[in-house]
Amino acid sequence: MLTLLIIGIALALILIAIIKFDIHPFLALFVGAIIYGLMMGMSPDLIIKSISDGFGGVLGSVGLLILLGVILGTFLEKTGGAMVIAEKVLKWVGEKSVNLSLMLSGWILSIPVFGDSTIIMLNPIAKSLSSKSGISYAATIVAVSLGAMASHSLVPPTPGPIATAGILGADLGQVIFYGGLVSLLTLIPLYIFVQKWVTKIPLKPVLVANEKKIKKEDRPKFISSLVPILVPLTLIIIASIANYPTKPMGESGLIKAIQFLGTPVIALLIGAILSFTLPKKFDRKLLSASGWIGEAILLAAPVILITGAGAVFGKMLQNSGVGDLVTSTMSDANWGIFLPFLIAFGLKTAQGSTTVAMITTASIIAPILGPLGLDSETMKVFTTIAIGAGALGISHANDSGFWVVTQLSGMSTKQGNLSHSLGTMIAGVTAITLVYILSLVVG
């Protein structure tokens, strides 16, 4: 109870500092993480290690992706390419279907791509569609983020579901099938939530100064605008297939080259370089510190720093033994398919990382599958998906995805909690309900 109280105090201090006193989220998160570590009695060495591992880890995995994604997005915006895509999508789906289109796009792209990366890559389109259609920017970006989260936690080949299936010995093909089914059905209440609730959050996109002034004849063509987005995504998807455990494409030198090019940071670098072809008249000054690259770095810096500070807080929670607390509290309970969900839900909410929550929960549950009645081949599959359902929620101040959504869109922390965070909770509860029903019917 004392540990839970300390976690609650730390989170309250962070949120009060940001919301009430308007302190920058980076400083609030960073200082709040250190205060939490001191209150937990962590050694100075462990606190410093948590800072180094948390910040360094997220910069290595997400920081470059954020920067490259913002560079790509900046060129798409400033050349009018994002608006070209927005106009075409609106023409195809109609203004009433914008959020559904973005949610499905986020769902599809986040199967091979990390959820944060998907949000970063689709943000320019969500921004332009919001401006073009008049729909709240909060709704368009949250439609993307919730679609991305739904598949990121439930559908391989993202790392969490693959690792969980491996630890539990679940059939990967069935996990893909049932995980895809559950996550798609989960989009239904999420879409209703976005349409009925998030659209009421007033938020307008801040467009770059010259985007509206670009003449139509100076904008890039639709296909040209799509190339910087589609090429890296295609490379990542092909590499994901090549990296599959069964090695369906073999292990030749060509495949290794594809795997290298399909590494998210390399693929996004290629996408960013391709975006340099979008201006009608290219000027090398665009790549200078005072050009579009310089502007993109200035835009990306606070997002990267805040994301890193959130990761420090998450790492501090992990290293303080919060996982052991959740395990000891719940491991003696006999709740069948709901136990893995609750452990994953508790871990995700407490420390922020979806992948960490899934892998930790799988390691806890694997030895007790038999006593829980979850050791049949089918129930191993549903247990894997139940863990993914738990790891969906709740995404809040200690999750890098929360800060990617709020900082890219300009949402306040309160608006992020009322949209993205609440949506992830709805997603988790919906997914475990569907898993339970399927386990009764199929299991």
C-alpha positions, 0 to 999 in steps of 0.5 A: 500500500505504501508503494502504491501511495508513493506512485500516486503522490508522484503522479499527482505531483507531475500532473499538478505541476503541468496542469495547474502551474504550467511547468514544462512537462519535461521538467515535471516528469524528470524531477517527478521521477527523481522525487519518486526514486528518493521516496522509494528509498532507491540508492543514488546509483540506481536512480542515476542508472534509471535516468541513463537507461530510461532517457538513453533507451528511448532516444536510441529507439524513438528519438531518431524516429521522431526527428526523421518523422518530423523532417518528413512531415515538415517537407510534406507540409511546407510543399503542400504535399500533406494537403494534396494527400488530405484532399484526395483522401477526403474525396475518396472517403467523404468528410464524414469518414475521415476519422474512420479512415485515419483509425484504420490507417493507424491500425494497418500501419502499426502491425509492422511498425511501432505505435509511436512511429505510426502516429509520427508518420500519419500526423501530417495527414491527420493535421491536414485532414483536420484543417481541410474538413474542420474536424477537431485535430484532437479527434483526427490524431487520437483516431490514429493513436487508438487505431495504432495502439489496438494492433500494436498490442494485439497483432504480431509481428510487433515485439510484444505479441511475438515475445508473449506468444513465444514465452507462452508457447502459443501458436503464432498463426492463431495469435495473428488471426484472433488478435487481428479479429479482436483488435478490429472489433475493438475499433468499433467502440473506439470509433464511437468514442472518437466521434461522440466525445473526442470531436468535442475537444476544441483543438485546431492544427497550427499549420506552417505559415506558407502552407495555405499560400502554396499555389496548386500548380506548385504542389507536388503530385499525389503519387509523389507526395505518397512516395516518402511515406509508402517507401519506408512503410513498404521496406519495414513491412517486407523486413518484418516478413523477412524477420519472421521466426520461420524465415520465409524469405530465406537468409541470403545476402539480398534478404539481409540487405532488405532487413537492414533497409527495413530497420525503422530508423533506416527506412525513415531516413530513406523517407526523409531523403525522398521528401527532399524531392517534393519542393518544385524548386529545390534549394540546398539551403532548405537543408541548412540550420536556418532552413526546413531541416533546422525548423524540423529539429526545433520542432522535434527537440521538445517532443524528444525531450519530453518523451525521454523524460517520460521514459525516465519516469517509467524506468524509475518505476520498473527499477523500484520493483513495481513489477514485483508489487503487482505480481505479489498482489495478484499471483495468488488469485484464481481469475482464469483469463482475467488474471493475465489481463489484470497483471498486464493492465497494472504493469502498463498503467504503472510503468508505461511500456507496452512491451515491458508489460507484456513480456513481464506478464507472460513470464509471470503467467507461464509457470502457472498456466496449468493451475489457471486452466490456460494450458490448452493450445487454444487458451494459450492463444487467448492468454497471449491476446488477454495480455495484449488487451491489458497492455493497451491501457492506460496510456498516460503521463509515463508512456512515451506514446502519450507525449508523442500524441499530445506534443505533436498535436499541441494538446494539453495534458488534460485533453490528452487524458480525456481523449488518448488515455480514456480511449486506451482504457476503453480499448483494453476493457473491450478487448478483454471482454471479446477475448472472454467471449471467444474463450467461451465459444472456441476454447 
